[in-house]
Amino acid sequence: MKLRLASDTIRIRVRKSDIGLLQKEGRLLESIALPAGPPFEFAVQLDPHKKEMDVSWEGQRLTVWLPAGPAGQWIDSEQVGMEASLPLAGNAALDVVVEKDFPCQHQPTTDPSDTFHELAP
């Protein structure tokens, strides 16, 4: 699982193995060790009670919540991603995208078998 953050944007890319784990366990969790203090964690979690994507921050963990029904349809289809625009204060929005990962163009030695190369344009 890869995380990319930019101004008011969260983008997560998942590999085929991540999708399998998400289906099996309902959650993906990664952590990044930091020189001082606890690690930064980020997660994608399925929630059968949610109707739309959501984001939460607890302790040192950023979680992107996916509604289980639509996420199941996304997982089992050729649909590349799920996205939402969540309202922030002052008429701003947080754009959130969770998408299937394609092979890296800039890292040709990376094994493409765990990516969704068949969906790449």
Jmol script that loads the backbone (N, CA, C; Angstrom):
load data "model"
ATOM      1  N   MET A   1       0.859  -1.166   0.000  1.00  0.00           N
ATOM      2  CA  MET A   1       0.000   0.000   0.000  1.00  0.00           C
ATOM      3  C   MET A   1       0.902   1.225   0.000  1.00  0.00           C
ATOM      4  N   LYS A   2       0.535   2.189  -0.829  1.00  0.00           N
ATOM      5  CA  LYS A   2       1.300   3.430  -0.941  1.00  0.00           C
ATOM      6  C   LYS A   2       0.411   4.595  -0.537  1.00  0.00           C
ATOM      7  N   LEU A   3       0.994   5.557   0.146  1.00  0.00           N
ATOM      8  CA  LEU A   3       0.275   6.743   0.597  1.00  0.00           C
ATOM      9  C   LEU A   3       0.914   7.970  -0.011  1.00  0.00           C
ATOM     10  N   ARG A   4       0.087   8.831  -0.573  1.00  0.00           N
ATOM     11  CA  ARG A   4       0.567  10.104  -1.094  1.00  0.00           C
ATOM     12  C   ARG A   4      -0.317  11.199  -0.500  1.00  0.00           C
ATOM     13  N   LEU A   5       0.329  12.169   0.122  1.00  0.00           N
ATOM     14  CA  LEU A   5      -0.376  13.295   0.726  1.00  0.00           C
ATOM     15  C   LEU A   5       0.017  14.575   0.017  1.00  0.00           C
ATOM     16  N   ALA A   6      -0.946  15.422  -0.232  1.00  0.00           N
ATOM     17  CA  ALA A   6      -0.714  16.754  -0.775  1.00  0.00           C
ATOM     18  C   ALA A   6      -1.756  17.655  -0.125  1.00  0.00           C
ATOM     19  N   SER A   7      -1.710  18.918  -0.426  1.00  0.00           N
ATOM     20  CA  SER A   7      -2.638  19.863   0.171  1.00  0.00           C
ATOM     21  C   SER A   7      -4.084  19.404  -0.013  1.00  0.00           C
ATOM     22  N   ASP A   8      -4.738  19.089   1.090  1.00  0.00           N
ATOM     23  CA  ASP A   8      -6.139  18.657   1.106  1.00  0.00           C
ATOM     24  C   ASP A   8      -6.414  17.460   0.194  1.00  0.00           C
ATOM     25  N   THR A   9      -5.429  16.578   0.057  1.00  0.00           N
ATOM     26  CA  THR A   9      -5.593  15.382  -0.770  1.00  0.00           C
ATOM     27  C   THR A   9      -4.918  14.182  -0.105  1.00  0.00           C
ATOM     28  N   ILE A  10      -5.642  13.074  -0.054  1.00  0.00           N
ATOM     29  CA  ILE A  10      -5.094  11.798   0.392  1.00  0.00           C
ATOM     30  C   ILE A  10      -5.288  10.822  -0.763  1.00  0.00           C
ATOM     31  N   ARG A  11      -4.209  10.189  -1.203  1.00  0.00           N
ATOM     32  CA  ARG A  11      -4.281   9.193  -2.278  1.00  0.00           C
ATOM     33  C   ARG A  11      -3.584   7.929  -1.790  1.00  0.00           C
ATOM     34  N   ILE A  12      -4.306   6.819  -1.850  1.00  0.00           N
ATOM     35  CA  ILE A  12      -3.751   5.531  -1.449  1.00  0.00           C
ATOM     36  C   ILE A  12      -3.833   4.589  -2.640  1.00  0.00           C
ATOM     37  N   ARG A  13      -2.733   3.918  -2.914  1.00  0.00           N
ATOM     38  CA  ARG A  13      -2.687   2.928  -3.986  1.00  0.00           C
ATOM     39  C   ARG A  13      -2.473   1.559  -3.360  1.00  0.00           C
ATOM     40  N   VAL A  14      -3.270   0.591  -3.821  1.00  0.00           N
ATOM     41  CA  VAL A  14      -3.191  -0.756  -3.273  1.00  0.00           C
ATOM     42  C   VAL A  14      -2.792  -1.749  -4.353  1.00  0.00           C
ATOM     43  N   ARG A  15      -1.958  -2.701  -3.960  1.00  0.00           N
ATOM     44  CA  ARG A  15      -1.520  -3.767  -4.857  1.00  0.00           C
ATOM     45  C   ARG A  15      -2.536  -4.913  -4.814  1.00  0.00           C
ATOM     46  N   LYS A  16      -2.363  -5.875  -5.678  1.00  0.00           N
ATOM     47  CA  LYS A  16      -3.252  -7.040  -5.691  1.00  0.00           C
ATOM     48  C   LYS A  16      -3.220  -7.773  -4.357  1.00  0.00           C
ATOM     49  N   SER A  17      -2.033  -7.912  -3.790  1.00  0.00           N
ATOM     50  CA  SER A  17      -1.926  -8.598  -2.493  1.00  0.00           C
ATOM     51  C   SER A  17      -2.650  -7.813  -1.392  1.00  0.00           C
ATOM     52  N   ASP A  18      -2.637  -6.482  -1.492  1.00  0.00           N
ATOM     53  CA  ASP A  18      -3.375  -5.655  -0.529  1.00  0.00           C
ATOM     54  C   ASP A  18      -4.877  -5.904  -0.651  1.00  0.00           C
ATOM     55  N   ILE A  19      -5.359  -5.985  -1.890  1.00  0.00           N
ATOM     56  CA  ILE A  19      -6.787  -6.218  -2.123  1.00  0.00           C
ATOM     57  C   ILE A  19      -7.203  -7.553  -1.498  1.00  0.00           C
ATOM     58  N   GLY A  20      -6.370  -8.581  -1.688  1.00  0.00           N
ATOM     59  CA  GLY A  20      -6.666  -9.883  -1.092  1.00  0.00           C
ATOM     60  C   GLY A  20      -6.757  -9.812   0.425  1.00  0.00           C
ATOM     61  N   LEU A  21      -5.839  -9.090   1.039  1.00  0.00           N
ATOM     62  CA  LEU A  21      -5.832  -8.916   2.489  1.00  0.00           C
ATOM     63  C   LEU A  21      -7.042  -8.100   2.946  1.00  0.00           C
ATOM     64  N   LEU A  22      -7.390  -7.067   2.199  1.00  0.00           N
ATOM     65  CA  LEU A  22      -8.549  -6.243   2.537  1.00  0.00           C
ATOM     66  C   LEU A  22      -9.821  -7.085   2.495  1.00  0.00           C
ATOM     67  N   GLN A  23      -9.950  -7.933   1.487  1.00  0.00           N
ATOM     68  CA  GLN A  23     -11.114  -8.823   1.407  1.00  0.00           C
ATOM     69  C   GLN A  23     -11.148  -9.788   2.580  1.00  0.00           C
ATOM     70  N   LYS A  24     -10.011 -10.346   2.923  1.00  0.00           N
ATOM     71  CA  LYS A  24      -9.932 -11.372   3.972  1.00  0.00           C
ATOM     72  C   LYS A  24     -10.107 -10.794   5.373  1.00  0.00           C
ATOM     73  N   GLU A  25      -9.389  -9.692   5.655  1.00  0.00           N
ATOM     74  CA  GLU A  25      -9.350  -9.167   7.020  1.00  0.00           C
ATOM     75  C   GLU A  25     -10.160  -7.889   7.227  1.00  0.00           C
ATOM     76  N   GLY A  26     -10.562  -7.245   6.127  1.00  0.00           N
ATOM     77  CA  GLY A  26     -11.351  -6.021   6.244  1.00  0.00           C
ATOM     78  C   GLY A  26     -10.534  -4.785   6.557  1.00  0.00           C
ATOM     79  N   ARG A  27      -9.196  -4.927   6.578  1.00  0.00           N
ATOM     80  CA  ARG A  27      -8.349  -3.775   6.925  1.00  0.00           C
ATOM     81  C   ARG A  27      -6.944  -3.964   6.382  1.00  0.00           C
ATOM     82  N   LEU A  28      -6.352  -2.858   5.997  1.00  0.00           N
ATOM     83  CA  LEU A  28      -4.939  -2.780   5.646  1.00  0.00           C
ATOM     84  C   LEU A  28      -4.302  -1.800   6.605  1.00  0.00           C
ATOM     85  N   LEU A  29      -3.118  -2.108   7.094  1.00  0.00           N
ATOM     86  CA  LEU A  29      -2.432  -1.222   8.032  1.00  0.00           C
ATOM     87  C   LEU A  29      -0.952  -1.200   7.699  1.00  0.00           C
ATOM     88  N   GLU A  30      -0.412  -0.011   7.571  1.00  0.00           N
ATOM     89  CA  GLU A  30       1.026   0.193   7.340  1.00  0.00           C
ATOM     90  C   GLU A  30       1.526   1.157   8.400  1.00  0.00           C
ATOM     91  N   SER A  31       2.812   1.101   8.668  1.00  0.00           N
ATOM     92  CA  SER A  31       3.399   2.057   9.602  1.00  0.00           C
ATOM     93  C   SER A  31       4.741   2.535   9.075  1.00  0.00           C
ATOM     94  N   ILE A  32       5.073   3.738   9.454  1.00  0.00           N
ATOM     95  CA  ILE A  32       6.342   4.351   9.076  1.00  0.00           C
ATOM     96  C   ILE A  32       7.066   4.710  10.364  1.00  0.00           C
ATOM     97  N   ALA A  33       8.226   4.109  10.572  1.00  0.00           N
ATOM     98  CA  ALA A  33       9.015   4.404  11.763  1.00  0.00           C
ATOM     99  C   ALA A  33       9.552   5.828  11.666  1.00  0.00           C
ATOM    100  N   LEU A  34       9.546   6.505  12.786  1.00  0.00           N
ATOM    101  CA  LEU A  34      10.065   7.866  12.866  1.00  0.00           C
ATOM    102  C   LEU A  34      11.238   7.890  13.830  1.00  0.00           C
ATOM    103  N   PRO A  35      12.194   8.817  13.651  1.00  0.00           N
ATOM    104  CA  PRO A  35      13.373   8.853  14.522  1.00  0.00           C
ATOM    105  C   PRO A  35      13.041   9.025  15.994  1.00  0.00           C
ATOM    106  N   ALA A  36      11.993   9.784  16.292  1.00  0.00           N
ATOM    107  CA  ALA A  36      11.618   9.990  17.685  1.00  0.00           C
ATOM    108  C   ALA A  36      10.100   9.834  17.807  1.00  0.00           C
ATOM    109  N   GLY A  37       9.665   9.175  18.847  1.00  0.00           N
ATOM    110  CA  GLY A  37       8.237   9.011  19.069  1.00  0.00           C
ATOM    111  C   GLY A  37       7.672   7.786  18.378  1.00  0.00           C
ATOM    112  N   PRO A  38       6.362   7.629  18.490  1.00  0.00           N
ATOM    113  CA  PRO A  38       5.714   6.452  17.910  1.00  0.00           C
ATOM    114  C   PRO A  38       5.691   6.530  16.385  1.00  0.00           C
ATOM    115  N   PRO A  39       5.490   5.397  15.715  1.00  0.00           N
ATOM    116  CA  PRO A  39       5.422   5.411  14.256  1.00  0.00           C
ATOM    117  C   PRO A  39       4.144   6.084  13.762  1.00  0.00           C
ATOM    118  N   PHE A  40       4.194   6.595  12.550  1.00  0.00           N
ATOM    119  CA  PHE A  40       3.012   7.108  11.868  1.00  0.00           C
ATOM    120  C   PHE A  40       2.342   5.914  11.207  1.00  0.00           C
ATOM    121  N   GLU A  41       1.053   5.742  11.423  1.00  0.00           N
ATOM    122  CA  GLU A  41       0.326   4.624  10.840  1.00  0.00           C
ATOM    123  C   GLU A  41      -0.747   5.136   9.891  1.00  0.00           C
ATOM    124  N   PHE A  42      -1.003   4.353   8.848  1.00  0.00           N
ATOM    125  CA  PHE A  42      -2.135   4.653   7.972  1.00  0.00           C
ATOM    126  C   PHE A  42      -2.834   3.361   7.610  1.00  0.00           C
ATOM    127  N   ALA A  43      -4.157   3.458   7.488  1.00  0.00           N
ATOM    128  CA  ALA A  43      -4.967   2.267   7.291  1.00  0.00           C
ATOM    129  C   ALA A  43      -6.089   2.533   6.296  1.00  0.00           C
ATOM    130  N   VAL A  44      -6.528   1.455   5.664  1.00  0.00           N
ATOM    131  CA  VAL A  44      -7.768   1.432   4.894  1.00  0.00           C
ATOM    132  C   VAL A  44      -8.620   0.367   5.560  1.00  0.00           C
ATOM    133  N   GLN A  45      -9.853   0.721   5.887  1.00  0.00           N
ATOM    134  CA  GLN A  45     -10.696  -0.222   6.609  1.00  0.00           C
ATOM    135  C   GLN A  45     -12.099  -0.233   6.013  1.00  0.00           C
ATOM    136  N   LEU A  46     -12.651  -1.454   5.871  1.00  0.00           N
ATOM    137  CA  LEU A  46     -14.022  -1.618   5.412  1.00  0.00           C
ATOM    138  C   LEU A  46     -14.966  -1.434   6.586  1.00  0.00           C
ATOM    139  N   ASP A  47     -16.117  -0.802   6.330  1.00  0.00           N
ATOM    140  CA  ASP A  47     -17.118  -0.616   7.370  1.00  0.00           C
ATOM    141  C   ASP A  47     -18.491  -0.909   6.778  1.00  0.00           C
ATOM    142  N   PRO A  48     -19.167  -1.946   7.252  1.00  0.00           N
ATOM    143  CA  PRO A  48     -20.474  -2.291   6.697  1.00  0.00           C
ATOM    144  C   PRO A  48     -21.564  -1.282   7.030  1.00  0.00           C
ATOM    145  N   HIS A  49     -21.314  -0.389   7.984  1.00  0.00           N
ATOM    146  CA  HIS A  49     -22.321   0.582   8.399  1.00  0.00           C
ATOM    147  C   HIS A  49     -22.208   1.928   7.678  1.00  0.00           C
ATOM    148  N   LYS A  50     -21.078   2.170   7.040  1.00  0.00           N
ATOM    149  CA  LYS A  50     -20.879   3.448   6.344  1.00  0.00           C
ATOM    150  C   LYS A  50     -21.496   3.395   4.964  1.00  0.00           C
ATOM    151  N   LYS A  51     -22.053   4.514   4.556  1.00  0.00           N
ATOM    152  CA  LYS A  51     -22.642   4.627   3.222  1.00  0.00           C
ATOM    153  C   LYS A  51     -21.704   5.362   2.264  1.00  0.00           C
ATOM    154  N   GLU A  52     -20.733   6.108   2.830  1.00  0.00           N
ATOM    155  CA  GLU A  52     -19.781   6.878   2.030  1.00  0.00           C
ATOM    156  C   GLU A  52     -18.389   6.749   2.646  1.00  0.00           C
ATOM    157  N   MET A  53     -17.376   7.083   1.843  1.00  0.00           N
ATOM    158  CA  MET A  53     -16.009   7.089   2.357  1.00  0.00           C
ATOM    159  C   MET A  53     -15.892   8.112   3.469  1.00  0.00           C
ATOM    160  N   ASP A  54     -14.946   7.881   4.362  1.00  0.00           N
ATOM    161  CA  ASP A  54     -14.719   8.792   5.476  1.00  0.00           C
ATOM    162  C   ASP A  54     -13.244   8.706   5.868  1.00  0.00           C
ATOM    163  N   VAL A  55     -12.798   9.658   6.662  1.00  0.00           N
ATOM    164  CA  VAL A  55     -11.415   9.691   7.134  1.00  0.00           C
ATOM    165  C   VAL A  55     -11.428  10.021   8.619  1.00  0.00           C
ATOM    166  N   SER A  56     -10.557   9.352   9.369  1.00  0.00           N
ATOM    167  CA  SER A  56     -10.416   9.683  10.787  1.00  0.00           C
ATOM    168  C   SER A  56      -8.939   9.746  11.155  1.00  0.00           C
ATOM    169  N   TRP A  57      -8.676  10.477  12.232  1.00  0.00           N
ATOM    170  CA  TRP A  57      -7.327  10.599  12.783  1.00  0.00           C
ATOM    171  C   TRP A  57      -7.427  10.306  14.270  1.00  0.00           C
ATOM    172  N   GLU A  58      -6.778   9.212  14.709  1.00  0.00           N
ATOM    173  CA  GLU A  58      -6.758   8.857  16.126  1.00  0.00           C
ATOM    174  C   GLU A  58      -5.335   8.537  16.513  1.00  0.00           C
ATOM    175  N   GLY A  59      -4.836   9.216  17.537  1.00  0.00           N
ATOM    176  CA  GLY A  59      -3.464   8.991  17.971  1.00  0.00           C
ATOM    177  C   GLY A  59      -2.519   9.316  16.838  1.00  0.00           C
ATOM    178  N   GLN A  60      -1.788   8.326  16.382  1.00  0.00           N
ATOM    179  CA  GLN A  60      -0.869   8.532  15.261  1.00  0.00           C
ATOM    180  C   GLN A  60      -1.350   7.804  14.002  1.00  0.00           C
ATOM    181  N   ARG A  61      -2.660   7.432  13.937  1.00  0.00           N
ATOM    182  CA  ARG A  61      -3.177   6.662  12.802  1.00  0.00           C
ATOM    183  C   ARG A  61      -4.196   7.443  11.974  1.00  0.00           C
ATOM    184  N   LEU A  62      -3.921   7.501  10.688  1.00  0.00           N
ATOM    185  CA  LEU A  62      -4.844   8.051   9.692  1.00  0.00           C
ATOM    186  C   LEU A  62      -5.578   6.864   9.078  1.00  0.00           C
ATOM    187  N   THR A  63      -6.907   6.854   9.153  1.00  0.00           N
ATOM    188  CA  THR A  63      -7.691   5.757   8.597  1.00  0.00           C
ATOM    189  C   THR A  63      -8.631   6.279   7.538  1.00  0.00           C
ATOM    190  N   VAL A  64      -8.617   5.628   6.383  1.00  0.00           N
ATOM    191  CA  VAL A  64      -9.597   5.886   5.334  1.00  0.00           C
ATOM    192  C   VAL A  64     -10.608   4.752   5.415  1.00  0.00           C
ATOM    193  N   TRP A  65     -11.866   5.117   5.654  1.00  0.00           N
ATOM    194  CA  TRP A  65     -12.952   4.155   5.805  1.00  0.00           C
ATOM    195  C   TRP A  65     -13.680   3.997   4.476  1.00  0.00           C
ATOM    196  N   LEU A  66     -13.879   2.749   4.064  1.00  0.00           N
ATOM    197  CA  LEU A  66     -14.613   2.464   2.836  1.00  0.00           C
ATOM    198  C   LEU A  66     -15.923   1.773   3.186  1.00  0.00           C
ATOM    199  N   PRO A  67     -17.024   2.212   2.583  1.00  0.00           N
ATOM    200  CA  PRO A  67     -18.278   1.488   2.796  1.00  0.00           C
ATOM    201  C   PRO A  67     -18.149   0.097   2.181  1.00  0.00           C
ATOM    202  N   ALA A  68     -18.452  -0.932   2.953  1.00  0.00           N
ATOM    203  CA  ALA A  68     -18.177  -2.312   2.540  1.00  0.00           C
ATOM    204  C   ALA A  68     -18.875  -2.706   1.243  1.00  0.00           C
ATOM    205  N   GLY A  69     -20.125  -2.308   1.050  1.00  0.00           N
ATOM    206  CA  GLY A  69     -20.852  -2.692  -0.170  1.00  0.00           C
ATOM    207  C   GLY A  69     -20.192  -2.170  -1.433  1.00  0.00           C
ATOM    208  N   PRO A  70     -20.058  -0.840  -1.571  1.00  0.00           N
ATOM    209  CA  PRO A  70     -19.390  -0.294  -2.752  1.00  0.00           C
ATOM    210  C   PRO A  70     -17.934  -0.747  -2.881  1.00  0.00           C
ATOM    211  N   ALA A  71     -17.249  -0.930  -1.758  1.00  0.00           N
ATOM    212  CA  ALA A  71     -15.854  -1.387  -1.815  1.00  0.00           C
ATOM    213  C   ALA A  71     -15.780  -2.798  -2.384  1.00  0.00           C
ATOM    214  N   GLY A  72     -16.727  -3.654  -2.022  1.00  0.00           N
ATOM    215  CA  GLY A  72     -16.759  -5.001  -2.573  1.00  0.00           C
ATOM    216  C   GLY A  72     -16.964  -4.994  -4.079  1.00  0.00           C
ATOM    217  N   GLN A  73     -17.825  -4.101  -4.552  1.00  0.00           N
ATOM    218  CA  GLN A  73     -18.042  -3.970  -5.998  1.00  0.00           C
ATOM    219  C   GLN A  73     -16.780  -3.477  -6.684  1.00  0.00           C
ATOM    220  N   TRP A  74     -16.104  -2.515  -6.070  1.00  0.00           N
ATOM    221  CA  TRP A  74     -14.850  -1.989  -6.620  1.00  0.00           C
ATOM    222  C   TRP A  74     -13.786  -3.075  -6.684  1.00  0.00           C
ATOM    223  N   ILE A  75     -13.653  -3.824  -5.615  1.00  0.00           N
ATOM    224  CA  ILE A  75     -12.641  -4.883  -5.546  1.00  0.00           C
ATOM    225  C   ILE A  75     -12.844  -5.910  -6.658  1.00  0.00           C
ATOM    226  N   ASP A  76     -14.085  -6.290  -6.909  1.00  0.00           N
ATOM    227  CA  ASP A  76     -14.390  -7.357  -7.859  1.00  0.00           C
ATOM    228  C   ASP A  76     -14.596  -6.878  -9.289  1.00  0.00           C
ATOM    229  N   SER A  77     -14.215  -5.642  -9.581  1.00  0.00           N
ATOM    230  CA  SER A  77     -14.449  -5.101 -10.920  1.00  0.00           C
ATOM    231  C   SER A  77     -13.163  -4.544 -11.518  1.00  0.00           C
ATOM    232  N   GLU A  78     -13.283  -4.015 -12.714  1.00  0.00           N
ATOM    233  CA  GLU A  78     -12.166  -3.334 -13.360  1.00  0.00           C
ATOM    234  C   GLU A  78     -12.141  -1.845 -13.018  1.00  0.00           C
ATOM    235  N   GLN A  79     -13.026  -1.421 -12.139  1.00  0.00           N
ATOM    236  CA  GLN A  79     -13.034  -0.041 -11.668  1.00  0.00           C
ATOM    237  C   GLN A  79     -11.703   0.245 -10.992  1.00  0.00           C
ATOM    238  N   VAL A  80     -11.048   1.328 -11.372  1.00  0.00           N
ATOM    239  CA  VAL A  80      -9.710   1.627 -10.864  1.00  0.00           C
ATOM    240  C   VAL A  80      -9.738   2.128  -9.431  1.00  0.00           C
ATOM    241  N   GLY A  81     -10.675   2.997  -9.089  1.00  0.00           N
ATOM    242  CA  GLY A  81     -10.620   3.569  -7.759  1.00  0.00           C
ATOM    243  C   GLY A  81     -11.953   3.978  -7.188  1.00  0.00           C
ATOM    244  N   MET A  82     -11.895   4.342  -5.928  1.00  0.00           N
ATOM    245  CA  MET A  82     -13.018   4.932  -5.212  1.00  0.00           C
ATOM    246  C   MET A  82     -12.540   6.305  -4.763  1.00  0.00           C
ATOM    247  N   GLU A  83     -13.431   7.288  -4.844  1.00  0.00           N
ATOM    248  CA  GLU A  83     -13.027   8.626  -4.427  1.00  0.00           C
ATOM    249  C   GLU A  83     -14.180   9.360  -3.784  1.00  0.00           C
ATOM    250  N   ALA A  84     -13.804  10.337  -2.967  1.00  0.00           N
ATOM    251  CA  ALA A  84     -14.785  11.160  -2.276  1.00  0.00           C
ATOM    252  C   ALA A  84     -14.184  12.539  -2.054  1.00  0.00           C
ATOM    253  N   SER A  85     -15.057  13.501  -1.928  1.00  0.00           N
ATOM    254  CA  SER A  85     -14.671  14.859  -1.569  1.00  0.00           C
ATOM    255  C   SER A  85     -15.396  15.177  -0.269  1.00  0.00           C
ATOM    256  N   LEU A  86     -14.643  15.234   0.815  1.00  0.00           N
ATOM    257  CA  LEU A  86     -15.227  15.422   2.141  1.00  0.00           C
ATOM    258  C   LEU A  86     -15.149  16.895   2.543  1.00  0.00           C
ATOM    259  N   PRO A  87     -16.241  17.455   3.031  1.00  0.00           N
ATOM    260  CA  PRO A  87     -16.257  18.884   3.361  1.00  0.00           C
ATOM    261  C   PRO A  87     -15.343  19.220   4.540  1.00  0.00           C
ATOM    262  N   LEU A  88     -14.664  20.347   4.396  1.00  0.00           N
ATOM    263  CA  LEU A  88     -13.833  20.914   5.452  1.00  0.00           C
ATOM    264  C   LEU A  88     -14.373  22.297   5.792  1.00  0.00           C
ATOM    265  N   ALA A  89     -13.879  22.887   6.850  1.00  0.00           N
ATOM    266  CA  ALA A  89     -14.296  24.233   7.237  1.00  0.00           C
ATOM    267  C   ALA A  89     -13.948  25.238   6.146  1.00  0.00           C
ATOM    268  N   GLY A  90     -14.747  26.282   6.029  1.00  0.00           N
ATOM    269  CA  GLY A  90     -14.464  27.361   5.086  1.00  0.00           C
ATOM    270  C   GLY A  90     -14.698  26.989   3.633  1.00  0.00           C
ATOM    271  N   ASN A  91     -15.660  26.138   3.364  1.00  0.00           N
ATOM    272  CA  ASN A  91     -16.004  25.718   1.996  1.00  0.00           C
ATOM    273  C   ASN A  91     -14.871  24.973   1.291  1.00  0.00           C
ATOM    274  N   ALA A  92     -13.920  24.471   2.028  1.00  0.00           N
ATOM    275  CA  ALA A  92     -12.844  23.661   1.442  1.00  0.00           C
ATOM    276  C   ALA A  92     -13.278  22.199   1.436  1.00  0.00           C
ATOM    277  N   ALA A  93     -12.482  21.360   0.781  1.00  0.00           N
ATOM    278  CA  ALA A  93     -12.791  19.931   0.727  1.00  0.00           C
ATOM    279  C   ALA A  93     -11.512  19.118   0.802  1.00  0.00           C
ATOM    280  N   LEU A  94     -11.621  17.944   1.384  1.00  0.00           N
ATOM    281  CA  LEU A  94     -10.540  16.970   1.423  1.00  0.00           C
ATOM    282  C   LEU A  94     -10.856  15.924   0.362  1.00  0.00           C
ATOM    283  N   ASP A  95     -10.011  15.824  -0.648  1.00  0.00           N
ATOM    284  CA  ASP A  95     -10.194  14.827  -1.694  1.00  0.00           C
ATOM    285  C   ASP A  95      -9.485  13.548  -1.273  1.00  0.00           C
ATOM    286  N   VAL A  96     -10.219  12.437  -1.320  1.00  0.00           N
ATOM    287  CA  VAL A  96      -9.704  11.147  -0.894  1.00  0.00           C
ATOM    288  C   VAL A  96      -9.869  10.159  -2.039  1.00  0.00           C
ATOM    289  N   VAL A  97      -8.785   9.462  -2.393  1.00  0.00           N
ATOM    290  CA  VAL A  97      -8.810   8.479  -3.469  1.00  0.00           C
ATOM    291  C   VAL A  97      -8.118   7.214  -2.986  1.00  0.00           C
ATOM    292  N   VAL A  98      -8.774   6.081  -3.193  1.00  0.00           N
ATOM    293  CA  VAL A  98      -8.154   4.774  -2.980  1.00  0.00           C
ATOM    294  C   VAL A  98      -8.237   4.073  -4.325  1.00  0.00           C
ATOM    295  N   GLU A  99      -7.078   3.696  -4.871  1.00  0.00           N
ATOM    296  CA  GLU A  99      -7.074   3.141  -6.221  1.00  0.00           C
ATOM    297  C   GLU A  99      -6.135   1.955  -6.344  1.00  0.00           C
ATOM    298  N   LYS A 100      -6.425   1.150  -7.344  1.00  0.00           N
ATOM    299  CA  LYS A 100      -5.586   0.004  -7.657  1.00  0.00           C
ATOM    300  C   LYS A 100      -4.280   0.508  -8.256  1.00  0.00           C
ATOM    301  N   ASP A 101      -3.184  -0.105  -7.846  1.00  0.00           N
ATOM    302  CA  ASP A 101      -1.846   0.348  -8.238  1.00  0.00           C
ATOM    303  C   ASP A 101      -1.445  -0.209  -9.596  1.00  0.00           C
ATOM    304  N   PHE A 102      -0.857   0.641 -10.415  1.00  0.00           N
ATOM    305  CA  PHE A 102      -0.321   0.256 -11.719  1.00  0.00           C
ATOM    306  C   PHE A 102       1.188   0.098 -11.607  1.00  0.00           C
ATOM    307  N   PRO A 103       1.813  -0.573 -12.566  1.00  0.00           N
ATOM    308  CA  PRO A 103       3.280  -0.683 -12.527  1.00  0.00           C
ATOM    309  C   PRO A 103       3.923   0.705 -12.599  1.00  0.00           C
ATOM    310  N   CYS A 104       5.041   0.861 -11.907  1.00  0.00           N
ATOM    311  CA  CYS A 104       5.763   2.132 -11.918  1.00  0.00           C
ATOM    312  C   CYS A 104       6.543   2.282 -13.216  1.00  0.00           C
ATOM    313  N   GLN A 105       6.367   3.412 -13.881  1.00  0.00           N
ATOM    314  CA  GLN A 105       7.114   3.696 -15.099  1.00  0.00           C
ATOM    315  C   GLN A 105       8.573   4.014 -14.783  1.00  0.00           C
ATOM    316  N   HIS A 106       8.812   4.649 -13.623  1.00  0.00           N
ATOM    317  CA  HIS A 106      10.157   5.085 -13.261  1.00  0.00           C
ATOM    318  C   HIS A 106      10.954   4.011 -12.514  1.00  0.00           C
ATOM    319  N   GLN A 107      10.349   2.854 -12.241  1.00  0.00           N
ATOM    320  CA  GLN A 107      11.049   1.765 -11.569  1.00  0.00           C
ATOM    321  C   GLN A 107      10.822   0.473 -12.363  1.00  0.00           C
ATOM    322  N   PRO A 108      11.484   0.336 -13.501  1.00  0.00           N
ATOM    323  CA  PRO A 108      11.231  -0.828 -14.351  1.00  0.00           C
ATOM    324  C   PRO A 108      11.613  -2.166 -13.728  1.00  0.00           C
ATOM    325  N   THR A 109      12.396  -2.164 -12.667  1.00  0.00           N
ATOM    326  CA  THR A 109      12.785  -3.418 -12.036  1.00  0.00           C
ATOM    327  C   THR A 109      11.730  -3.923 -11.051  1.00  0.00           C
ATOM    328  N   THR A 110      10.703  -3.116 -10.768  1.00  0.00           N
ATOM    329  CA  THR A 110       9.643  -3.521  -9.861  1.00  0.00           C
ATOM    330  C   THR A 110       8.807  -4.622 -10.505  1.00  0.00           C
ATOM    331  N   ASP A 111       8.485  -5.651  -9.750  1.00  0.00           N
ATOM    332  CA  ASP A 111       7.687  -6.768 -10.257  1.00  0.00           C
ATOM    333  C   ASP A 111       6.247  -6.314 -10.494  1.00  0.00           C
ATOM    334  N   PRO A 112       5.786  -6.319 -11.755  1.00  0.00           N
ATOM    335  CA  PRO A 112       4.439  -5.854 -12.054  1.00  0.00           C
ATOM    336  C   PRO A 112       3.341  -6.863 -11.716  1.00  0.00           C
ATOM    337  N   SER A 113       3.697  -8.079 -11.320  1.00  0.00           N
ATOM    338  CA  SER A 113       2.677  -9.109 -11.093  1.00  0.00           C
ATOM    339  C   SER A 113       1.760  -8.781  -9.918  1.00  0.00           C
ATOM    340  N   ASP A 114       2.190  -7.921  -8.999  1.00  0.00           N
ATOM    341  CA  ASP A 114       1.360  -7.543  -7.853  1.00  0.00           C
ATOM    342  C   ASP A 114       0.648  -6.218  -8.101  1.00  0.00           C
ATOM    343  N   THR A 115       0.697  -5.732  -9.328  1.00  0.00           N
ATOM    344  CA  THR A 115       0.001  -4.498  -9.692  1.00  0.00           C
ATOM    345  C   THR A 115      -1.132  -4.835 -10.659  1.00  0.00           C
ATOM    346  N   PHE A 116      -1.951  -3.864 -10.938  1.00  0.00           N
ATOM    347  CA  PHE A 116      -3.078  -4.040 -11.851  1.00  0.00           C
ATOM    348  C   PHE A 116      -2.664  -3.604 -13.255  1.00  0.00           C
ATOM    349  N   HIS A 117      -1.598  -4.223 -13.788  1.00  0.00           N
ATOM    350  CA  HIS A 117      -1.051  -3.868 -15.098  1.00  0.00           C
ATOM    351  C   HIS A 117      -2.086  -4.040 -16.199  1.00  0.00           C
ATOM    352  N   GLU A 118      -3.018  -4.968 -16.015  1.00  0.00           N
ATOM    353  CA  GLU A 118      -4.028  -5.203 -17.039  1.00  0.00           C
ATOM    354  C   GLU A 118      -5.043  -4.063 -17.143  1.00  0.00           C
ATOM    355  N   LEU A 119      -5.128  -3.206 -16.135  1.00  0.00           N
ATOM    356  CA  LEU A 119      -6.039  -2.066 -16.163  1.00  0.00           C
ATOM    357  C   LEU A 119      -5.364  -0.785 -16.614  1.00  0.00           C
ATOM    358  N   ALA A 120      -4.034  -0.806 -16.733  1.00  0.00           N
ATOM    359  CA  ALA A 120      -3.286   0.404 -17.118  1.00  0.00           C
ATOM    360  C   ALA A 120      -3.656   0.804 -18.546  1.00  0.00           C
ATOM    361  N   PRO A 121      -3.758   2.125 -18.774  1.00  0.00           N
ATOM    362  CA  PRO A 121      -4.105   2.592 -20.128  1.00  0.00           C
ATOM    363  C   PRO A 121      -2.994   2.304 -21.136  1.00  0.00           C
TER     364      PRO A 121
END
end "model"
wireframe off; spacefill off
backbone 0.3
color backbone group
